[in-house]
Amino acid sequence: MVEAYEFGKIEISGKTYHSDVIIYPDHVNAKWWRKQGHFLEIEDIQEVIEHHPEIIIIGTGQPGLMKVDEKTLEKVHEMKIDTIVLPTEEACQEYNRVVEKKKAIACLHLTC
């Protein structure tokens, strides 16, 4: 569960992170970065896809400046994986809402 989020900082299960994260069902990857920084492509979430989630929740930063490639969303949809793309604060709330009901993975950009 995400306990707190603010620009550049997130608390997950009692631990604080200051870098972009991917929250898997059994661990947190605190070294997530995209090939093009503020543009998410399929290669950036390949490991996420290999975990076969039911849903991927993408946090695009506090003001939502990280963009998600439309082709990436199409490919994930073709794999029958739901995706939700929201500014990170809302993405954290959505993750907390669904994580107990579905196999969810959150990919969260913490800043812009």
CNS distance restraints for C-alpha pairs under 8 A (distance, minus, plus):
assign (resid   1 and name CA) (resid  12 and name CA) 5.79 0.50 0.50
assign (resid   1 and name CA) (resid  13 and name CA) 5.83 0.50 0.50
assign (resid   1 and name CA) (resid  95 and name CA) 7.76 0.50 0.50
assign (resid   1 and name CA) (resid  96 and name CA) 5.71 0.50 0.50
assign (resid   1 and name CA) (resid  99 and name CA) 7.80 0.50 0.50
assign (resid   2 and name CA) (resid  10 and name CA) 7.38 0.50 0.50
assign (resid   2 and name CA) (resid  11 and name CA) 5.95 0.50 0.50
assign (resid   2 and name CA) (resid  12 and name CA) 4.57 0.50 0.50
assign (resid   2 and name CA) (resid  13 and name CA) 6.64 0.50 0.50
assign (resid   2 and name CA) (resid  92 and name CA) 6.26 0.50 0.50
assign (resid   2 and name CA) (resid  93 and name CA) 7.84 0.50 0.50
assign (resid   2 and name CA) (resid  95 and name CA) 7.85 0.50 0.50
assign (resid   2 and name CA) (resid  96 and name CA) 6.49 0.50 0.50
assign (resid   3 and name CA) (resid  10 and name CA) 7.73 0.50 0.50
assign (resid   3 and name CA) (resid  11 and name CA) 5.41 0.50 0.50
assign (resid   3 and name CA) (resid  12 and name CA) 5.71 0.50 0.50
assign (resid   3 and name CA) (resid  13 and name CA) 6.82 0.50 0.50
assign (resid   3 and name CA) (resid  14 and name CA) 7.47 0.50 0.50
assign (resid   4 and name CA) (resid  10 and name CA) 5.66 0.50 0.50
assign (resid   4 and name CA) (resid  11 and name CA) 5.04 0.50 0.50
assign (resid   4 and name CA) (resid  12 and name CA) 7.34 0.50 0.50
assign (resid   5 and name CA) (resid   9 and name CA) 5.89 0.50 0.50
assign (resid   5 and name CA) (resid  10 and name CA) 4.40 0.50 0.50
assign (resid   5 and name CA) (resid  11 and name CA) 6.40 0.50 0.50
assign (resid   5 and name CA) (resid  89 and name CA) 6.45 0.50 0.50
assign (resid   5 and name CA) (resid  92 and name CA) 7.62 0.50 0.50
assign (resid   6 and name CA) (resid  10 and name CA) 6.40 0.50 0.50
assign (resid   6 and name CA) (resid  62 and name CA) 7.79 0.50 0.50
assign (resid   6 and name CA) (resid  89 and name CA) 7.53 0.50 0.50
assign (resid   6 and name CA) (resid 110 and name CA) 7.70 0.50 0.50
assign (resid   7 and name CA) (resid  61 and name CA) 7.94 0.50 0.50
assign (resid   7 and name CA) (resid  62 and name CA) 6.13 0.50 0.50
assign (resid   7 and name CA) (resid 110 and name CA) 5.93 0.50 0.50
assign (resid   7 and name CA) (resid 111 and name CA) 5.26 0.50 0.50
assign (resid   7 and name CA) (resid 112 and name CA) 7.97 0.50 0.50
assign (resid   8 and name CA) (resid  18 and name CA) 5.55 0.50 0.50
assign (resid   8 and name CA) (resid  19 and name CA) 6.84 0.50 0.50
assign (resid   8 and name CA) (resid 110 and name CA) 4.83 0.50 0.50
assign (resid   8 and name CA) (resid 111 and name CA) 4.96 0.50 0.50
assign (resid   9 and name CA) (resid  16 and name CA) 6.93 0.50 0.50
assign (resid   9 and name CA) (resid  17 and name CA) 5.74 0.50 0.50
assign (resid   9 and name CA) (resid  18 and name CA) 4.67 0.50 0.50
assign (resid   9 and name CA) (resid  19 and name CA) 7.23 0.50 0.50
assign (resid   9 and name CA) (resid 110 and name CA) 6.50 0.50 0.50
assign (resid  10 and name CA) (resid  16 and name CA) 5.64 0.50 0.50
assign (resid  10 and name CA) (resid  17 and name CA) 5.33 0.50 0.50
assign (resid  10 and name CA) (resid  18 and name CA) 6.62 0.50 0.50
assign (resid  10 and name CA) (resid 110 and name CA) 7.46 0.50 0.50
assign (resid  11 and name CA) (resid  15 and name CA) 5.38 0.50 0.50
assign (resid  11 and name CA) (resid  16 and name CA) 4.31 0.50 0.50
assign (resid  11 and name CA) (resid  17 and name CA) 6.27 0.50 0.50
assign (resid  12 and name CA) (resid  16 and name CA) 6.44 0.50 0.50
assign (resid  12 and name CA) (resid  17 and name CA) 7.84 0.50 0.50
assign (resid  17 and name CA) (resid  21 and name CA) 7.85 0.50 0.50
assign (resid  17 and name CA) (resid  30 and name CA) 6.90 0.50 0.50
assign (resid  18 and name CA) (resid 110 and name CA) 7.66 0.50 0.50
assign (resid  19 and name CA) (resid  30 and name CA) 6.11 0.50 0.50
assign (resid  19 and name CA) (resid  31 and name CA) 6.65 0.50 0.50
assign (resid  19 and name CA) (resid  32 and name CA) 7.62 0.50 0.50
assign (resid  19 and name CA) (resid 109 and name CA) 7.83 0.50 0.50
assign (resid  19 and name CA) (resid 110 and name CA) 6.65 0.50 0.50
assign (resid  20 and name CA) (resid  30 and name CA) 6.14 0.50 0.50
assign (resid  20 and name CA) (resid  31 and name CA) 6.51 0.50 0.50
assign (resid  20 and name CA) (resid  32 and name CA) 5.49 0.50 0.50
assign (resid  20 and name CA) (resid  33 and name CA) 6.73 0.50 0.50
assign (resid  20 and name CA) (resid 107 and name CA) 7.80 0.50 0.50
assign (resid  20 and name CA) (resid 108 and name CA) 5.74 0.50 0.50
assign (resid  20 and name CA) (resid 109 and name CA) 4.83 0.50 0.50
assign (resid  20 and name CA) (resid 110 and name CA) 5.46 0.50 0.50
assign (resid  21 and name CA) (resid  28 and name CA) 6.65 0.50 0.50
assign (resid  21 and name CA) (resid  29 and name CA) 5.46 0.50 0.50
assign (resid  21 and name CA) (resid  30 and name CA) 4.55 0.50 0.50
assign (resid  21 and name CA) (resid  31 and name CA) 6.40 0.50 0.50
assign (resid  21 and name CA) (resid  32 and name CA) 5.43 0.50 0.50
assign (resid  21 and name CA) (resid 106 and name CA) 7.95 0.50 0.50
assign (resid  21 and name CA) (resid 107 and name CA) 6.03 0.50 0.50
assign (resid  21 and name CA) (resid 108 and name CA) 5.38 0.50 0.50
assign (resid  21 and name CA) (resid 109 and name CA) 6.92 0.50 0.50
assign (resid  21 and name CA) (resid 110 and name CA) 7.95 0.50 0.50
assign (resid  22 and name CA) (resid  28 and name CA) 5.73 0.50 0.50
assign (resid  22 and name CA) (resid  29 and name CA) 5.09 0.50 0.50
assign (resid  22 and name CA) (resid  30 and name CA) 6.72 0.50 0.50
assign (resid  22 and name CA) (resid  32 and name CA) 6.56 0.50 0.50
assign (resid  22 and name CA) (resid 105 and name CA) 7.00 0.50 0.50
assign (resid  22 and name CA) (resid 106 and name CA) 5.50 0.50 0.50
assign (resid  22 and name CA) (resid 107 and name CA) 4.40 0.50 0.50
assign (resid  22 and name CA) (resid 108 and name CA) 6.17 0.50 0.50
assign (resid  23 and name CA) (resid  27 and name CA) 6.39 0.50 0.50
assign (resid  23 and name CA) (resid  28 and name CA) 4.66 0.50 0.50
assign (resid  23 and name CA) (resid  29 and name CA) 6.54 0.50 0.50
assign (resid  23 and name CA) (resid 105 and name CA) 5.54 0.50 0.50
assign (resid  23 and name CA) (resid 106 and name CA) 5.04 0.50 0.50
assign (resid  23 and name CA) (resid 107 and name CA) 6.54 0.50 0.50
assign (resid  24 and name CA) (resid  28 and name CA) 5.80 0.50 0.50
assign (resid  24 and name CA) (resid  29 and name CA) 7.69 0.50 0.50
assign (resid  24 and name CA) (resid  48 and name CA) 7.92 0.50 0.50
assign (resid  24 and name CA) (resid 104 and name CA) 7.42 0.50 0.50
assign (resid  24 and name CA) (resid 105 and name CA) 5.11 0.50 0.50
assign (resid  24 and name CA) (resid 106 and name CA) 7.03 0.50 0.50
assign (resid  25 and name CA) (resid 103 and name CA) 7.22 0.50 0.50
assign (resid  25 and name CA) (resid 104 and name CA) 7.11 0.50 0.50
assign (resid  25 and name CA) (resid 105 and name CA) 6.81 0.50 0.50
assign (resid  33 and name CA) (resid  37 and name CA) 6.50 0.50 0.50
assign (resid  33 and name CA) (resid  44 and name CA) 7.42 0.50 0.50
assign (resid  34 and name CA) (resid  38 and name CA) 7.15 0.50 0.50
assign (resid  34 and name CA) (resid  39 and name CA) 6.96 0.50 0.50
assign (resid  34 and name CA) (resid  40 and name CA) 6.17 0.50 0.50
assign (resid  34 and name CA) (resid  41 and name CA) 7.60 0.50 0.50
assign (resid  34 and name CA) (resid  44 and name CA) 5.35 0.50 0.50
assign (resid  35 and name CA) (resid  39 and name CA) 7.80 0.50 0.50
assign (resid  35 and name CA) (resid  40 and name CA) 7.73 0.50 0.50
assign (resid  35 and name CA) (resid  41 and name CA) 7.76 0.50 0.50
assign (resid  35 and name CA) (resid  43 and name CA) 7.89 0.50 0.50
assign (resid  35 and name CA) (resid  44 and name CA) 6.61 0.50 0.50
assign (resid  36 and name CA) (resid  40 and name CA) 7.18 0.50 0.50
assign (resid  37 and name CA) (resid  66 and name CA) 8.00 0.50 0.50
assign (resid  38 and name CA) (resid  65 and name CA) 7.15 0.50 0.50
assign (resid  38 and name CA) (resid  66 and name CA) 4.44 0.50 0.50
assign (resid  38 and name CA) (resid  67 and name CA) 6.18 0.50 0.50
assign (resid  39 and name CA) (resid  66 and name CA) 5.65 0.50 0.50
assign (resid  39 and name CA) (resid  67 and name CA) 4.82 0.50 0.50
assign (resid  39 and name CA) (resid  68 and name CA) 5.74 0.50 0.50
assign (resid  39 and name CA) (resid  69 and name CA) 6.87 0.50 0.50
assign (resid  40 and name CA) (resid  44 and name CA) 6.27 0.50 0.50
assign (resid  40 and name CA) (resid  66 and name CA) 7.32 0.50 0.50
assign (resid  40 and name CA) (resid  67 and name CA) 6.18 0.50 0.50
assign (resid  40 and name CA) (resid  68 and name CA) 4.68 0.50 0.50
assign (resid  40 and name CA) (resid  69 and name CA) 5.91 0.50 0.50
assign (resid  40 and name CA) (resid  72 and name CA) 7.79 0.50 0.50
assign (resid  41 and name CA) (resid  45 and name CA) 7.28 0.50 0.50
assign (resid  41 and name CA) (resid  68 and name CA) 6.67 0.50 0.50
assign (resid  41 and name CA) (resid  69 and name CA) 5.62 0.50 0.50
assign (resid  41 and name CA) (resid  71 and name CA) 7.92 0.50 0.50
assign (resid  41 and name CA) (resid  72 and name CA) 5.65 0.50 0.50
assign (resid  42 and name CA) (resid  46 and name CA) 6.16 0.50 0.50
assign (resid  42 and name CA) (resid  69 and name CA) 7.98 0.50 0.50
assign (resid  42 and name CA) (resid  71 and name CA) 7.94 0.50 0.50
assign (resid  42 and name CA) (resid  72 and name CA) 4.95 0.50 0.50
assign (resid  42 and name CA) (resid  75 and name CA) 7.78 0.50 0.50
assign (resid  45 and name CA) (resid  49 and name CA) 6.35 0.50 0.50
assign (resid  46 and name CA) (resid  50 and name CA) 6.36 0.50 0.50
assign (resid  47 and name CA) (resid  51 and name CA) 6.70 0.50 0.50
assign (resid  48 and name CA) (resid  52 and name CA) 7.29 0.50 0.50
assign (resid  48 and name CA) (resid  53 and name CA) 7.52 0.50 0.50
assign (resid  48 and name CA) (resid 105 and name CA) 7.23 0.50 0.50
assign (resid  49 and name CA) (resid  53 and name CA) 6.79 0.50 0.50
assign (resid  49 and name CA) (resid  76 and name CA) 7.90 0.50 0.50
assign (resid  52 and name CA) (resid  81 and name CA) 7.93 0.50 0.50
assign (resid  53 and name CA) (resid  81 and name CA) 6.71 0.50 0.50
assign (resid  53 and name CA) (resid 103 and name CA) 5.18 0.50 0.50
assign (resid  53 and name CA) (resid 104 and name CA) 5.63 0.50 0.50
assign (resid  53 and name CA) (resid 105 and name CA) 6.46 0.50 0.50
assign (resid  54 and name CA) (resid  80 and name CA) 7.78 0.50 0.50
assign (resid  54 and name CA) (resid  81 and name CA) 5.24 0.50 0.50
assign (resid  54 and name CA) (resid  82 and name CA) 6.21 0.50 0.50
assign (resid  54 and name CA) (resid 102 and name CA) 6.28 0.50 0.50
assign (resid  54 and name CA) (resid 103 and name CA) 5.21 0.50 0.50
assign (resid  54 and name CA) (resid 104 and name CA) 6.04 0.50 0.50
assign (resid  55 and name CA) (resid  81 and name CA) 5.45 0.50 0.50
assign (resid  55 and name CA) (resid  82 and name CA) 4.48 0.50 0.50
assign (resid  55 and name CA) (resid  83 and name CA) 5.54 0.50 0.50
assign (resid  55 and name CA) (resid  84 and name CA) 7.65 0.50 0.50
assign (resid  55 and name CA) (resid 102 and name CA) 7.23 0.50 0.50
assign (resid  55 and name CA) (resid 103 and name CA) 6.57 0.50 0.50
assign (resid  55 and name CA) (resid 104 and name CA) 4.93 0.50 0.50
assign (resid  55 and name CA) (resid 105 and name CA) 6.53 0.50 0.50
assign (resid  56 and name CA) (resid  81 and name CA) 7.15 0.50 0.50
assign (resid  56 and name CA) (resid  82 and name CA) 6.27 0.50 0.50
assign (resid  56 and name CA) (resid  83 and name CA) 4.83 0.50 0.50
assign (resid  56 and name CA) (resid  84 and name CA) 6.46 0.50 0.50
assign (resid  56 and name CA) (resid 104 and name CA) 5.87 0.50 0.50
assign (resid  56 and name CA) (resid 105 and name CA) 5.03 0.50 0.50
assign (resid  56 and name CA) (resid 106 and name CA) 5.77 0.50 0.50
assign (resid  56 and name CA) (resid 107 and name CA) 7.34 0.50 0.50
assign (resid  57 and name CA) (resid  83 and name CA) 5.75 0.50 0.50
assign (resid  57 and name CA) (resid  84 and name CA) 4.83 0.50 0.50
assign (resid  57 and name CA) (resid  85 and name CA) 6.09 0.50 0.50
assign (resid  57 and name CA) (resid  86 and name CA) 7.81 0.50 0.50
assign (resid  57 and name CA) (resid  91 and name CA) 6.33 0.50 0.50
assign (resid  57 and name CA) (resid  94 and name CA) 7.70 0.50 0.50
assign (resid  57 and name CA) (resid  95 and name CA) 6.61 0.50 0.50
assign (resid  57 and name CA) (resid 104 and name CA) 7.28 0.50 0.50
assign (resid  57 and name CA) (resid 105 and name CA) 6.25 0.50 0.50
assign (resid  57 and name CA) (resid 106 and name CA) 4.61 0.50 0.50
assign (resid  57 and name CA) (resid 107 and name CA) 6.18 0.50 0.50
assign (resid  57 and name CA) (resid 108 and name CA) 8.00 0.50 0.50
assign (resid  58 and name CA) (resid  83 and name CA) 7.41 0.50 0.50
assign (resid  58 and name CA) (resid  84 and name CA) 6.08 0.50 0.50
assign (resid  58 and name CA) (resid  85 and name CA) 4.77 0.50 0.50
assign (resid  58 and name CA) (resid  86 and name CA) 6.33 0.50 0.50
assign (resid  58 and name CA) (resid  88 and name CA) 7.49 0.50 0.50
assign (resid  58 and name CA) (resid  91 and name CA) 6.47 0.50 0.50
assign (resid  58 and name CA) (resid 106 and name CA) 5.86 0.50 0.50
assign (resid  58 and name CA) (resid 107 and name CA) 4.85 0.50 0.50
assign (resid  58 and name CA) (resid 108 and name CA) 5.82 0.50 0.50
assign (resid  58 and name CA) (resid 109 and name CA) 7.99 0.50 0.50
assign (resid  59 and name CA) (resid  64 and name CA) 7.55 0.50 0.50
assign (resid  59 and name CA) (resid  85 and name CA) 6.18 0.50 0.50
assign (resid  59 and name CA) (resid  86 and name CA) 5.31 0.50 0.50
assign (resid  59 and name CA) (resid  87 and name CA) 5.13 0.50 0.50
assign (resid  59 and name CA) (resid  88 and name CA) 3.90 0.50 0.50
assign (resid  59 and name CA) (resid  89 and name CA) 7.44 0.50 0.50
assign (resid  59 and name CA) (resid  90 and name CA) 7.67 0.50 0.50
assign (resid  59 and name CA) (resid  91 and name CA) 5.14 0.50 0.50
assign (resid  59 and name CA) (resid  92 and name CA) 7.44 0.50 0.50
assign (resid  59 and name CA) (resid 106 and name CA) 7.46 0.50 0.50
assign (resid  59 and name CA) (resid 107 and name CA) 6.09 0.50 0.50
assign (resid  59 and name CA) (resid 108 and name CA) 4.36 0.50 0.50
assign (resid  59 and name CA) (resid 109 and name CA) 5.58 0.50 0.50
assign (resid  59 and name CA) (resid 110 and name CA) 7.74 0.50 0.50
assign (resid  60 and name CA) (resid  64 and name CA) 4.52 0.50 0.50
assign (resid  60 and name CA) (resid  65 and name CA) 6.09 0.50 0.50
assign (resid  60 and name CA) (resid  66 and name CA) 4.72 0.50 0.50
assign (resid  60 and name CA) (resid  67 and name CA) 6.84 0.50 0.50
assign (resid  60 and name CA) (resid  85 and name CA) 7.04 0.50 0.50
assign (resid  60 and name CA) (resid  86 and name CA) 6.04 0.50 0.50
assign (resid  60 and name CA) (resid  87 and name CA) 4.81 0.50 0.50
assign (resid  60 and name CA) (resid  88 and name CA) 5.48 0.50 0.50
assign (resid  60 and name CA) (resid 108 and name CA) 6.67 0.50 0.50
assign (resid  60 and name CA) (resid 109 and name CA) 5.47 0.50 0.50
assign (resid  60 and name CA) (resid 110 and name CA) 7.78 0.50 0.50
assign (resid  60 and name CA) (resid 112 and name CA) 7.65 0.50 0.50
assign (resid  61 and name CA) (resid  65 and name CA) 6.12 0.50 0.50
assign (resid  61 and name CA) (resid  66 and name CA) 6.27 0.50 0.50
assign (resid  61 and name CA) (resid  87 and name CA) 5.35 0.50 0.50
assign (resid  61 and name CA) (resid  88 and name CA) 4.88 0.50 0.50
assign (resid  61 and name CA) (resid  89 and name CA) 7.86 0.50 0.50
assign (resid  61 and name CA) (resid 108 and name CA) 7.21 0.50 0.50
assign (resid  61 and name CA) (resid 109 and name CA) 4.84 0.50 0.50
assign (resid  61 and name CA) (resid 110 and name CA) 5.15 0.50 0.50
assign (resid  61 and name CA) (resid 111 and name CA) 4.96 0.50 0.50
assign (resid  61 and name CA) (resid 112 and name CA) 4.79 0.50 0.50
assign (resid  62 and name CA) (resid  87 and name CA) 5.59 0.50 0.50
assign (resid  62 and name CA) (resid  88 and name CA) 5.42 0.50 0.50
assign (resid  62 and name CA) (resid  89 and name CA) 6.44 0.50 0.50
assign (resid  62 and name CA) (resid 110 and name CA) 6.65 0.50 0.50
assign (resid  62 and name CA) (resid 111 and name CA) 5.73 0.50 0.50
assign (resid  62 and name CA) (resid 112 and name CA) 5.67 0.50 0.50
assign (resid  63 and name CA) (resid  87 and name CA) 6.20 0.50 0.50
assign (resid  63 and name CA) (resid 112 and name CA) 5.90 0.50 0.50
assign (resid  64 and name CA) (resid  86 and name CA) 7.06 0.50 0.50
assign (resid  64 and name CA) (resid  87 and name CA) 4.55 0.50 0.50
assign (resid  64 and name CA) (resid  88 and name CA) 7.10 0.50 0.50
assign (resid  64 and name CA) (resid 112 and name CA) 6.54 0.50 0.50
assign (resid  65 and name CA) (resid 112 and name CA) 5.56 0.50 0.50
assign (resid  66 and name CA) (resid 109 and name CA) 7.52 0.50 0.50
assign (resid  66 and name CA) (resid 112 and name CA) 6.97 0.50 0.50
assign (resid  68 and name CA) (resid  72 and name CA) 7.16 0.50 0.50
assign (resid  68 and name CA) (resid  73 and name CA) 7.48 0.50 0.50
assign (resid  69 and name CA) (resid  73 and name CA) 6.70 0.50 0.50
assign (resid  70 and name CA) (resid  74 and name CA) 6.24 0.50 0.50
assign (resid  71 and name CA) (resid  75 and name CA) 6.14 0.50 0.50
assign (resid  72 and name CA) (resid  76 and name CA) 6.20 0.50 0.50
assign (resid  73 and name CA) (resid  77 and name CA) 6.04 0.50 0.50
assign (resid  73 and name CA) (resid  83 and name CA) 7.32 0.50 0.50
assign (resid  74 and name CA) (resid  78 and name CA) 6.18 0.50 0.50
assign (resid  75 and name CA) (resid  79 and name CA) 6.53 0.50 0.50
assign (resid  76 and name CA) (resid  80 and name CA) 6.77 0.50 0.50
assign (resid  76 and name CA) (resid  81 and name CA) 5.71 0.50 0.50
assign (resid  76 and name CA) (resid  82 and name CA) 7.48 0.50 0.50
assign (resid  76 and name CA) (resid  83 and name CA) 7.61 0.50 0.50
assign (resid  77 and name CA) (resid  81 and name CA) 5.41 0.50 0.50
assign (resid  77 and name CA) (resid  82 and name CA) 6.31 0.50 0.50
assign (resid  77 and name CA) (resid  83 and name CA) 7.48 0.50 0.50
assign (resid  84 and name CA) (resid  91 and name CA) 7.79 0.50 0.50
assign (resid  85 and name CA) (resid  91 and name CA) 7.17 0.50 0.50
assign (resid  86 and name CA) (resid  90 and name CA) 5.99 0.50 0.50
assign (resid  86 and name CA) (resid  91 and name CA) 5.26 0.50 0.50
assign (resid  87 and name CA) (resid  91 and name CA) 6.05 0.50 0.50
assign (resid  88 and name CA) (resid  92 and name CA) 6.05 0.50 0.50
assign (resid  88 and name CA) (resid 108 and name CA) 6.21 0.50 0.50
assign (resid  88 and name CA) (resid 109 and name CA) 6.64 0.50 0.50
assign (resid  88 and name CA) (resid 110 and name CA) 6.71 0.50 0.50
assign (resid  89 and name CA) (resid  93 and name CA) 6.56 0.50 0.50
assign (resid  90 and name CA) (resid  94 and name CA) 6.18 0.50 0.50
assign (resid  91 and name CA) (resid  95 and name CA) 6.02 0.50 0.50
assign (resid  91 and name CA) (resid 106 and name CA) 7.85 0.50 0.50
assign (resid  91 and name CA) (resid 108 and name CA) 7.75 0.50 0.50
assign (resid  92 and name CA) (resid  96 and name CA) 6.24 0.50 0.50
assign (resid  92 and name CA) (resid 106 and name CA) 7.92 0.50 0.50
assign (resid  93 and name CA) (resid  97 and name CA) 6.22 0.50 0.50
assign (resid  94 and name CA) (resid  98 and name CA) 6.31 0.50 0.50
assign (resid  95 and name CA) (resid  99 and name CA) 5.66 0.50 0.50
assign (resid  95 and name CA) (resid 104 and name CA) 7.17 0.50 0.50
assign (resid  95 and name CA) (resid 105 and name CA) 7.85 0.50 0.50
assign (resid  95 and name CA) (resid 106 and name CA) 6.64 0.50 0.50
assign (resid  96 and name CA) (resid 100 and name CA) 7.69 0.50 0.50
assign (resid  98 and name CA) (resid 102 and name CA) 5.95 0.50 0.50
assign (resid  98 and name CA) (resid 104 and name CA) 7.10 0.50 0.50
assign (resid  99 and name CA) (resid 103 and name CA) 6.44 0.50 0.50
assign (resid  99 and name CA) (resid 104 and name CA) 5.44 0.50 0.50
